Amino acid sequence: MINAAILVVFPFCLALAAFSDLLTMTIPNRVSMVLLVTFLLVAPLAGSDLAQICLHVAASALVFAVCFCLFAANVMGGGDAKLLTASGIWFGLNASLVTFLFYVAAVGGLLTLIVLLLRRQENMIIAAGIPVPRLLLTAKKIPYGIAIALGGFAAYPSSPLMQAALAQIS
């Protein structure tokens, strides 16, 4: 049961956040809350001791501090900051967090370029009848929840909880 939660909750929440951000340009707060609460419930049951859990919380706090600065500078949206913070706790203060943040940054840069190119071709896209969410073309922001989700999917196999779950399954 614990392994199922580890294997399902994180990817499901990221997928939900990505689709919500794509279609509405918002990420529901409950997605970030589910990520945080589930980690805090599952980690001890999966065998993480208090020191390991504290390192995960420290990682999340560090991500939050950086995201808060980016939010204050109006570079990052609040939903993106909350999702990135809640996702960071699943990786902990180790190399998997760096991997996760690298993937998020790389996918985010590519996503930004794609969205900007789509916005330049807005009239052609509409005339061709290509199904693109209207907000993607008209909003002034980038749905960075997509980058966070894709980065999370790519890095999650290296996370400590996923490694522990896979070791128990094998």
Buried (B, 14 or more C-beta within 10 A) or exposed (E): EBBEBBBEBBBEBBBBBBBBBBEBBBBBEEBBEBBBEBBEEBBEEBBBEEEBBEBBBBBBEBBBEBBBEBBEEEEBBEBBBBBBBBBBBBBBBBEBBEBBBEBBEBBBEEBBEEBEEBBEBBEEBEEEEEEBEEBBBEBEEBBBBBBBBBBBBBBBEBBBBBEBBEEEEE
